C-alpha cells in the first residue's frame, strides 16, 4: 500500500483525467484507494499551503458524485496546487465552487 501521496503524483492523476486517459470514476477510485487510509502522508516536504490544497482537492474528488465532476475543474485543481498563501482562498473558491456541477 502506498504510504505517501506527493504533489507530483496528484498532478499526474489530474492530468490523466483532464486529457481523457482515465475517467472521472477512475480518478475518484484513485482518490478513495490512496487518500482514505489515515496512515497516508500527504505532500511531505511541501509548504503548508500546498498540503492544505492537496487535502481539499483529494477530499472533493473523493466525496463528490462522479456525475458532478467538470473536467474544467482539472485546471482549477492544478492552479490550486500551485497557489501561494496570498492567493490560497481565491484558488480554493474557484476549485470548489466552479469545479463541480450544482
Buried (B, 14 or more C-beta within 10 A) or exposed (E): EEEEBBBEBBBEBBBBBBEEEBEBEBBBBBBEEBBEEEEBEBBEEBEEBBBBBBBBBBBBBBEBEEEEBEEEBBBBBBBBBEBEEEBBEEBBEBBBEEBBEE
